[in-house]
């Protein structure tokens, strides 16, 4: 049941990401990734609000699966990164938070670079 909730939420989140991101880019132009930035910011707001709002309520845990992992995960994984970073900071774990933020950004950028490099090598082989 949990997998179905995540699957459904992710599908809805992915479609929402596509629709809003496309609309924003068409509205403001393609000189800067405004669509992606908008998705990352709104997804982070949604995840922070919903998790905080549901905390301590009688809401079924399945809502966290559907909304947090499903919808927000399909909409943007940046929201989970942001939420987890803030939770580490709220817990006073500044060292782990800093490590997590730096590692996430730098290793993800490195991962994209590596993926691009591998594709270039394979295309030229």
Beta strands, then each sheet from edge to edge (+ up, - down):
end
